[in-house]
């Protein structure tokens, strides 16, 4: 990640998430709007979605993650290794995921 992007991300977090030193990681993820919340009703289970939170912080974190994914070889290697490990320990992919990963 470039130094400029790192500075923007750091400044945004310091300025807009004043609770960083006082909350746990899960609480901060929920505050920013990165934690998935269930949308269940009775016996119906719906997909978990992220919503609410601080959109400006979420946008900056998204751009930092995309930059790291595209330009940081260490990030790419660790993400690939993590995916391969999870894929080997879980059930087979759904047909839609299998099609997208084979292309």
URJOCOR-V161348 format. One record per run of one state. SS is the DSSP state (A for helix, B for strand, O for the rest). FROM is the first residue (numbers start at 1). TO is the last residue. If there is no record, write none. Layout:
ss & from & to
SS & FROM & TO
SS & FROM & TO
//
This chain:
ss & from & to
O & 1 & 2
A & 3 & 16
O & 17 & 24
A & 25 & 32
O & 33 & 36
B & 37 & 37
O & 38 & 40
B & 41 & 41
O & 42 & 43
B & 44 & 44
O & 45 & 48
B & 49 & 49
O & 50 & 54
A & 55 & 71
O & 72 & 72
A & 73 & 89
O & 90 & 94
A & 95 & 102
O & 103 & 103
//
